[in-house]
């Protein structure tokens, strides 16, 4: 039976307790060890400072979209999970457009809080002096940097002379080959297999390149030169010497392979050197084989044709070279007025829970050093069931040491390929391209 104490007696007991406490000589400790006497007290020098309270004021973080990401990925990987954990944080995407390119935003003193790009383009933004080392804030927020694959952090740190970390990786892609089963079935040709070489795939594509009922079927589109550089870890500029790196055997092989592909009669792409091949594969339905990147998987959920995947083609003497580390990264800008909230957002995006959802629902590899995560690749996506994509995920090569001007040189190198494709000697083409890249570097550095 419960006993209800009268108010008078309650007050008297409270007074008695206060008197006893005062007579005890203040035996309650500053560390909260009430009731332990002087033995429970901590020396003043060891007093643990309480963690500062989180700022829960409403904040909008502007996220600059510097490389490709779908609306679905943006919502499910970044915007929604951050809002669920921190209702006060709203992430607002900034799409590059007239007046909203990063250089224009800098000039207008409207720099976003976060830059989304990939490791190969990080130098472009680092060269604009946009970033600061994220390490101290990450550690304060409890982000374990040791949880990431070392290679993904190394490819970011290379842009700093002091081993600073300008961004955190949150997704990865890999090279893979897509093929349209309907085209193979139509022409009675056997499907491609894993571990094919470029020469084998080119030969196979010849029997699929034909005009049928007014439709020009193209047996093989090798995407663009940028995709092909990945498996040779090639770059336009040597990031260590800051000199052109085009006149060499790597680029000779890339040029010659691309020309073999596109010079098959009837196989030339509508436009040379574009990023259109993945879209054309999914929509035009006239490309039989497309060696490209895993992000294309997201575009194939609702296509109305049968398709399959095999591993990326290799060179005979380099059977283990499938591609270098390609990571989507999020960088904190030094001008942001909401750095604490940015890092809170990053802690959510790179958490194991969110990464697991990304791997399963968005078919993106995780940069976390957890092999079990990527075994779940695409597990929740109906259109990826029975594709055995795990067989095509290989350990990536170390990405090259990219120059901060790497992206600027791409146009020069791609234009040079067009000259080679039109008939110019390969050695002359590469030598002249190298000279043009060096001239471009000199011009950029002089500004």
C-alpha positions as CSV (number, residue, x, y, z in Angstrom):
1,X,0.0,0.0,0.0
2,X,1.4,3.4,-0.9
3,X,1.9,6.1,1.7
4,X,1.3,9.7,1.0
5,X,3.5,12.1,3.0
6,X,2.0,15.3,4.3
7,X,3.6,18.5,2.9
8,X,4.7,19.7,6.4
9,X,6.8,16.5,7.0
10,X,8.2,16.7,3.5
11,X,9.6,20.1,4.1
12,X,11.0,19.2,7.5
13,X,12.9,16.2,6.0
14,X,14.3,18.4,3.2
15,X,15.6,20.9,5.8
16,X,17.2,18.1,7.8
17,X,19.0,16.8,4.7
18,X,20.4,20.2,3.8
19,X,21.7,20.7,7.3
20,X,23.5,17.3,7.2
21,X,25.0,18.1,3.9
22,X,26.3,21.4,5.1
23,X,27.9,19.8,8.2
24,X,29.7,17.2,6.0
25,X,32.2,19.7,4.8
26,X,31.0,19.8,1.2
27,X,31.8,16.2,0.5
28,X,30.0,16.1,-2.9
29,X,32.6,16.2,-5.7
30,X,32.7,18.6,-8.6
31,X,32.7,15.6,-10.9
32,X,29.2,14.6,-9.9
33,X,30.3,11.8,-7.5
34,X,27.7,12.7,-4.9
35,X,27.7,10.5,-1.8
36,X,31.3,9.2,-2.3
37,X,33.0,11.6,0.2
38,X,36.4,13.0,-0.4
39,X,37.7,9.8,-1.9
40,X,35.3,10.2,-4.8
41,X,36.6,13.7,-5.6
42,X,38.8,14.4,-8.6
43,X,41.7,16.8,-8.5
44,X,40.8,20.1,-10.0
45,X,43.4,19.5,-12.8
46,X,41.6,16.4,-13.9
47,X,38.1,17.8,-14.1
48,X,36.4,16.7,-17.3
49,X,35.0,19.6,-19.3
50,X,31.5,19.0,-20.5
51,X,31.0,18.8,-24.3
52,X,29.7,22.0,-25.8
53,X,26.0,21.8,-26.6
54,X,25.2,21.3,-30.2
55,X,23.8,24.4,-32.0
56,X,20.3,23.5,-33.0
57,X,19.4,26.7,-34.8
58,X,18.0,26.2,-38.3
59,X,20.8,26.2,-40.9
60,X,20.8,25.9,-44.6
61,X,23.9,24.4,-46.1
62,X,24.6,25.1,-49.8
63,X,26.0,22.1,-51.6
64,X,27.7,22.8,-55.0
65,X,27.1,19.9,-57.4
66,X,30.5,19.7,-59.2
67,X,30.0,16.3,-60.8
68,X,27.2,13.9,-61.7
69,X,24.7,12.7,-59.2
70,X,21.0,11.8,-59.8
71,X,18.2,13.5,-57.9
72,X,17.4,10.1,-56.3
73,X,21.0,9.7,-55.1
74,X,21.1,13.2,-53.8
75,X,18.0,12.8,-51.8
76,X,18.6,9.3,-50.4
77,X,22.3,9.5,-49.7
78,X,22.7,13.1,-48.6
79,X,19.6,15.3,-48.1
80,X,17.1,13.0,-46.4
81,X,19.4,11.2,-43.9
82,X,21.0,14.4,-42.7
83,X,17.5,15.9,-42.2
84,X,16.4,12.8,-40.3
85,X,19.3,13.0,-37.9
86,X,19.5,16.8,-37.7
87,X,16.1,18.4,-38.4
88,X,17.6,21.9,-38.1
89,X,19.9,21.3,-41.1
90,X,18.6,21.8,-44.6
91,X,20.9,21.0,-47.6
92,X,20.3,23.1,-50.6
93,X,21.8,21.9,-53.9
94,X,23.5,24.5,-56.1
95,X,23.5,23.5,-59.7
96,X,26.2,25.0,-61.9
97,X,24.6,27.3,-64.4
98,X,24.9,30.8,-65.8
99,X,25.9,32.9,-62.9
100,X,26.3,29.9,-60.6
101,X,29.6,28.5,-61.7
102,X,32.0,28.2,-58.9
103,X,34.2,31.1,-60.1
104,X,31.2,33.3,-60.4
105,X,30.0,32.4,-56.9
106,X,33.4,33.3,-55.5
107,X,33.3,36.6,-57.2
108,X,29.8,37.3,-55.8
109,X,31.0,36.3,-52.3
110,X,28.4,33.5,-52.3
111,X,30.6,30.5,-51.8
112,X,28.7,27.3,-51.0
113,X,29.4,25.5,-47.7
114,X,30.1,22.1,-49.3
115,X,31.7,21.1,-52.7
116,X,30.7,17.8,-54.2
117,X,33.2,16.6,-56.8
118,X,35.4,13.5,-57.5
119,X,39.0,13.0,-56.6
120,X,40.2,13.7,-60.2
121,X,38.7,17.2,-60.1
122,X,39.5,18.1,-56.6
123,X,42.6,20.1,-57.7
124,X,40.3,22.5,-59.7
125,X,38.7,23.6,-56.4
126,X,41.8,23.4,-54.3
127,X,43.5,25.7,-56.8
128,X,40.8,28.3,-56.0
129,X,41.9,28.1,-52.3
130,X,38.5,27.0,-51.3
131,X,39.3,24.3,-48.7
132,X,40.7,23.9,-45.2
133,X,41.9,20.8,-43.4
134,X,38.8,18.9,-42.2
135,X,40.7,16.6,-39.8
136,X,40.3,18.6,-36.6
137,X,36.5,19.1,-37.0
138,X,36.1,15.5,-38.1
139,X,37.8,14.2,-35.0
140,X,35.8,16.6,-32.8
141,X,32.6,15.3,-34.3
142,X,33.7,11.6,-33.7
143,X,34.3,10.7,-37.4
144,X,36.9,7.8,-37.4
145,X,39.2,8.5,-40.3
146,X,40.7,5.1,-39.8
147,X,37.4,3.6,-40.9
148,X,38.0,4.7,-44.5
149,X,40.0,2.8,-47.1
150,X,43.5,4.4,-46.9
151,X,43.7,4.8,-50.7
152,X,40.6,7.0,-50.8
153,X,42.1,9.4,-48.2
154,X,45.5,9.3,-49.9
155,X,44.0,10.4,-53.2
156,X,42.5,13.5,-51.4
157,X,45.6,14.3,-49.3
158,X,47.8,14.5,-52.4
159,X,46.4,17.9,-53.1
160,X,47.9,19.3,-50.0
161,X,51.6,20.0,-49.4
162,X,51.0,19.4,-45.6
163,X,49.0,16.1,-45.8
164,X,45.8,18.0,-45.1
165,X,42.5,16.4,-45.8
166,X,40.3,18.7,-47.8
167,X,37.3,16.4,-48.1
168,X,35.7,13.1,-47.1
169,X,34.9,10.4,-49.6
170,X,31.3,9.0,-49.5
171,X,30.9,6.8,-52.5
172,X,33.0,5.1,-55.2
173,X,32.5,3.8,-58.7
174,X,34.2,1.1,-60.7
175,X,34.6,0.2,-64.4
176,X,32.2,-2.4,-65.8
177,X,31.0,-3.5,-69.3
178,X,27.3,-3.3,-70.2
179,X,25.8,-5.2,-73.2
180,X,22.4,-5.2,-74.8
181,X,21.2,-8.8,-74.9
182,X,18.5,-8.1,-77.4
183,X,21.0,-7.0,-80.1
184,X,23.1,-10.1,-79.5
185,X,20.0,-12.3,-79.8
186,X,18.8,-10.5,-82.9
187,X,22.1,-11.2,-84.7
188,X,22.7,-14.6,-83.2
189,X,26.0,-13.6,-81.5
190,X,27.3,-15.1,-78.3
191,X,27.3,-12.8,-75.3
192,X,30.6,-11.3,-74.0
193,X,32.3,-12.9,-71.0
194,X,34.3,-11.8,-68.0
195,X,38.0,-11.0,-68.4
196,X,37.9,-10.3,-72.2
197,X,40.7,-8.2,-73.6
198,X,40.2,-5.1,-75.7
199,X,41.2,-6.9,-78.8
200,X,38.7,-9.7,-78.2
201,X,35.9,-7.3,-77.5
202,X,36.7,-5.2,-80.6
203,X,36.6,-8.4,-82.7
204,X,33.3,-9.4,-81.2
205,X,31.8,-6.0,-81.9
206,X,32.5,-6.2,-85.6
207,X,29.7,-8.8,-86.1
208,X,27.3,-6.5,-84.3
209,X,28.0,-3.4,-86.2
210,X,25.5,-3.3,-89.1
211,X,22.6,-1.4,-90.5
212,X,19.3,-3.2,-90.2
213,X,15.9,-1.8,-91.3
214,X,17.3,1.7,-91.3
215,X,18.8,1.4,-87.8
216,X,22.6,1.7,-87.5
217,X,23.7,-0.7,-84.8
218,X,27.0,0.1,-83.2
219,X,28.9,-2.9,-81.8
220,X,31.0,-1.1,-79.3
221,X,31.3,2.3,-77.8
222,X,34.4,2.8,-75.6
223,X,32.8,5.8,-73.9
224,X,35.3,8.6,-73.8
225,X,39.1,8.9,-73.3
226,X,38.6,9.8,-69.7
227,X,37.1,6.4,-68.9
228,X,39.9,4.7,-70.8
229,X,42.6,6.5,-68.8
230,X,41.4,4.9,-65.6
231,X,42.8,1.4,-66.2
232,X,46.3,2.7,-67.1
233,X,46.3,5.3,-64.3
234,X,47.1,7.9,-66.9
235,X,46.7,11.7,-66.5
236,X,47.1,14.8,-68.7
237,X,49.6,16.3,-66.3
238,X,52.2,14.9,-63.9
239,X,51.0,16.3,-60.5
240,X,54.4,16.0,-59.0
241,X,56.3,17.9,-61.6
242,X,53.5,20.0,-62.9
243,X,54.4,19.2,-66.5
244,X,52.5,17.7,-69.3
245,X,52.3,13.9,-69.3
246,X,50.8,13.0,-72.6
247,X,53.7,12.1,-74.9
248,X,54.1,8.5,-73.5
249,X,53.2,4.9,-74.1
250,X,50.1,5.1,-71.9
251,X,48.5,7.7,-74.1
252,X,49.7,6.1,-77.2
253,X,47.9,2.9,-76.2
254,X,44.7,4.8,-75.3
255,X,44.6,6.7,-78.6
256,X,45.3,3.6,-80.6
257,X,42.6,1.5,-78.8
258,X,39.9,4.2,-79.1
259,X,40.7,4.5,-82.8
260,X,40.4,0.8,-83.3
261,X,37.0,0.9,-81.7
262,X,35.5,3.8,-83.6
263,X,37.1,3.2,-87.0
264,X,35.1,0.0,-87.4
265,X,32.9,0.8,-90.4
266,X,29.5,2.0,-89.1
267,X,30.7,2.3,-85.5
268,X,31.7,5.9,-85.3
269,X,29.8,7.8,-82.6
270,X,27.5,10.6,-83.6
271,X,29.8,13.1,-81.8
272,X,33.4,12.5,-80.9
273,X,34.6,13.0,-77.3
274,X,31.4,13.5,-75.4
275,X,29.8,12.0,-72.2
276,X,26.8,10.8,-74.2
277,X,27.5,7.1,-74.5
278,X,25.8,5.9,-71.3
279,X,22.6,7.9,-72.1
280,X,22.7,6.6,-75.7
281,X,23.1,3.0,-74.5
282,X,20.0,3.4,-72.3
283,X,17.8,5.4,-74.6
284,X,18.8,4.8,-78.3
285,X,19.1,1.0,-77.8
286,X,21.5,0.7,-80.8
287,X,24.8,0.2,-78.9
288,X,25.6,-3.5,-78.3
289,X,28.6,-3.1,-75.9
290,X,29.5,-0.3,-73.6
291,X,32.5,-0.4,-71.3
292,X,31.8,2.4,-68.8
293,X,31.4,3.1,-65.1
294,X,29.1,1.5,-62.5
295,X,27.1,4.7,-62.0
296,X,25.3,3.7,-65.3
297,X,23.6,0.9,-63.3
298,X,21.2,3.5,-61.9
299,X,20.0,4.5,-65.3
300,X,19.0,0.9,-66.3
301,X,16.2,0.3,-63.7
302,X,13.3,1.1,-66.1
303,X,14.7,0.4,-69.6
304,X,12.6,-1.8,-71.9
305,X,15.3,-4.1,-73.2
306,X,17.3,-7.0,-71.8
307,X,20.8,-6.2,-70.7
308,X,23.8,-7.8,-68.9
309,X,27.1,-7.0,-67.5
310,X,30.6,-8.4,-67.6
311,X,34.0,-7.1,-66.4
312,X,35.8,-4.2,-68.0
313,X,38.0,-5.2,-70.9
314,X,41.7,-5.4,-70.1
315,X,45.0,-5.3,-72.0
316,X,46.7,-8.7,-72.5
317,X,49.8,-7.7,-70.6
318,X,47.8,-6.0,-67.8
319,X,45.1,-8.5,-66.9
320,X,44.6,-7.0,-63.4
321,X,44.2,-3.4,-64.5
322,X,40.5,-2.5,-64.4
323,X,40.6,1.1,-63.2
324,X,41.9,3.4,-60.5
325,X,40.2,4.8,-57.4
326,X,37.3,7.0,-58.3
327,X,35.6,8.5,-55.3
328,X,32.8,11.0,-54.9
329,X,33.9,13.5,-52.2
330,X,32.5,16.3,-50.1
331,X,34.7,19.2,-49.2
332,X,34.2,21.9,-46.5
333,X,34.9,25.4,-47.7
334,X,36.9,27.6,-45.5
335,X,34.5,30.5,-45.9
336,X,31.5,28.5,-44.6
337,X,29.8,30.1,-41.5
338,X,28.4,26.7,-40.6
339,X,31.4,24.5,-40.3
340,X,30.1,22.6,-37.3
341,X,26.9,21.7,-39.1
342,X,28.7,20.7,-42.3
343,X,30.8,18.2,-40.3
344,X,27.6,17.0,-38.6
345,X,26.1,16.4,-42.0
346,X,29.3,14.5,-43.1
347,X,29.2,12.3,-40.1
348,X,25.7,11.2,-41.1
349,X,26.5,10.7,-44.8
350,X,29.6,8.6,-44.1
351,X,28.2,6.6,-41.2
352,X,28.0,2.8,-41.6
353,X,24.3,2.9,-41.4
354,X,23.9,5.4,-44.3
355,X,26.7,3.7,-46.3
356,X,24.9,0.4,-46.1
357,X,21.7,1.9,-47.4
358,X,23.6,3.5,-50.2
359,X,25.3,0.3,-51.2
360,X,22.1,-1.7,-51.2
361,X,19.7,0.9,-52.6
362,X,21.9,3.1,-54.9
363,X,24.5,0.6,-56.2
364,X,27.4,2.7,-55.1
365,X,30.5,1.2,-53.5
366,X,31.4,2.5,-50.1
367,X,34.8,4.0,-49.3
368,X,34.6,2.5,-45.8
369,X,37.2,-0.2,-45.1
370,X,34.5,-2.9,-44.5
371,X,34.4,-5.7,-47.1
372,X,31.0,-6.9,-45.8
373,X,29.4,-3.6,-47.0
374,X,30.2,-4.1,-50.7
375,X,29.1,-7.7,-50.6
376,X,25.6,-6.2,-50.3
377,X,26.0,-4.2,-53.5
378,X,22.6,-3.5,-55.1
379,X,20.9,-6.1,-52.9
380,X,17.6,-4.1,-52.7
381,X,17.4,-3.3,-56.4
382,X,15.2,-5.6,-58.4
383,X,16.9,-4.8,-61.7
384,X,20.3,-5.9,-60.4
385,X,19.2,-9.3,-59.1
386,X,21.0,-12.2,-60.8
387,X,23.5,-9.9,-62.4
388,X,26.4,-11.2,-60.3
389,X,28.0,-7.8,-60.2
390,X,30.2,-8.8,-57.3
391,X,32.3,-10.8,-59.8
392,X,33.2,-7.6,-61.6
393,X,34.4,-5.5,-58.6
394,X,38.1,-5.6,-58.6
395,X,40.6,-3.9,-56.3
396,X,41.3,-0.4,-57.8
397,X,44.7,0.9,-58.8
398,X,46.1,3.8,-57.0
399,X,44.9,7.0,-58.7
400,X,47.6,9.1,-60.3
401,X,49.0,12.2,-58.6
402,X,46.6,14.7,-60.2
403,X,47.6,18.2,-60.9
404,X,45.3,21.0,-59.8
405,X,45.2,21.9,-63.6
406,X,44.3,18.3,-64.7
407,X,40.8,19.2,-65.8
408,X,42.0,22.2,-67.7
409,X,44.1,20.1,-70.0
410,X,41.4,17.6,-71.0
411,X,40.1,19.6,-73.9
412,X,43.6,19.9,-75.4
413,X,44.1,16.1,-75.2
414,X,40.7,15.2,-76.6
415,X,41.0,17.6,-79.5
416,X,44.4,16.1,-80.3
417,X,42.7,12.7,-80.5
418,X,40.4,14.0,-83.2
419,X,43.4,15.0,-85.2
420,X,44.9,11.6,-84.8
421,X,41.6,9.9,-85.7
422,X,41.5,12.1,-88.9
423,X,44.9,10.7,-90.0
424,X,47.7,12.6,-88.2
425,X,50.7,10.5,-87.1
426,X,50.4,9.3,-83.5
427,X,53.9,10.4,-82.4
428,X,53.5,13.8,-83.9
429,X,50.0,14.1,-82.4
430,X,51.2,13.3,-78.8
431,X,54.3,15.5,-79.0
432,X,52.3,18.5,-80.1
433,X,49.6,17.8,-77.5
434,X,52.3,17.7,-74.9
435,X,53.6,21.1,-76.0
436,X,50.1,22.5,-76.0
437,X,49.4,21.3,-72.4
438,X,52.7,22.8,-71.2
439,X,51.8,26.1,-72.9
440,X,48.4,26.0,-71.2
441,X,50.1,25.4,-67.8
442,X,52.4,28.3,-68.3
443,X,49.4,30.5,-69.1
444,X,47.4,29.3,-66.1
445,X,50.3,29.8,-63.7
446,X,51.0,33.3,-65.0
447,X,47.5,34.5,-64.0
